[in-house]
């Protein structure tokens, strides 16, 4: 089974309140997620699929873990009004897309 090493990132993630510059926040968040692990950003950018949820492969489990890390980081970097716009989504890539569209 492959191991993913996560770097501990000091400090809080960049914060987006829905009114400030999204492009500024997006660039900072991309670097923040990449500093956790390159794969966290890759899952955010490229999405992932688990073909058999009852029997995921090691790679699928790693992608799911990276998705959870990305979601947690995003949730900690947005205010409650912005969270209301994305709380129904399960994948970090979907959250990212919705934030870009709003």
N, C-alpha and C positions, 0 to 999 in steps of 0.2 A: 504494500500500500504506500502510495506516495505521500510525503509530508509536505505541507505548505508552512513555511516559516513566516510569521507575521512580525513585523517590526512594531515596537511600541512607539506610537507617535505622541509626543508631548504636546500638551495644550489642547484647547478646544478646536473643533473644526471651524472653518469660516462660516459666518452666519448670514443668512438671507432672510429678509423680512417681507419680501414680496414687492417692496417699493424701491429698493436700491438697485444698482446696476447688476442685472443677472449675469452679463458677460464677465464682469469682474469676479463675482462669486464663483461662477462656473470654472474659470481658470484656476482659482485658488483651490477649489474643491477637487479638481482633477489632480492637482499636485499632492494634495493631502491624501486622497485615496491611493494614489500611486506610491506614496511613501509608506503606506501600510504594507502593501505588496503589489507588484505589477499586475498580478492576476485579479486583484480586486477591481482595478480600473478596467481590465479586459472584460470582465463579466458585466460591468456597468455599460461598457461601450458596445459589446457584441452579443449580449444576451446569452442564454444557454437553455438546453432542453434536457430533461430527465425522461428517458424513454420508458423505463419501467420503475415507477416510484417504489414498488415493493422490493426491488432488487437493483438499486443504483450501483453504477460502477464507481471505482475509486475517483475517477476524474469527475463524474457527476456529483459525488459527495463533496469534493473540493470546490466545485463551482457553486454549489448550494451554500457552503460555508462562506465563500467570498461574497455571495449575494447578501447574506445576512450581515456581514461586516459592512458592506456598502450601504445597505438600508439603515443600519444603526447610525452610521456616520452622518448620512443625509438627515435623518430624523433629528439628530442632535444639532444640526446646522441650519434648521429652518424654524420659523416661529409657528405658533399654533394656527394662525390663519392659513398659512401656506400648507401646513400639515393636513388641514381639512380637505385640501384639493387633491391630495395624493394618498390618503390613508387607506383607500380601497384597493390599492395596487400591491401585488406580491413580489414583483421583480424590480430590482434597482434600475434596470434599463428602462422600464416602463415609467417609473417615477421621474427619471431624468428627462425622458421625452415629454412627459406632461408639463414639467416645469419649463422646458424650453418653449412649449407652445402657449403658455399662459403669460 
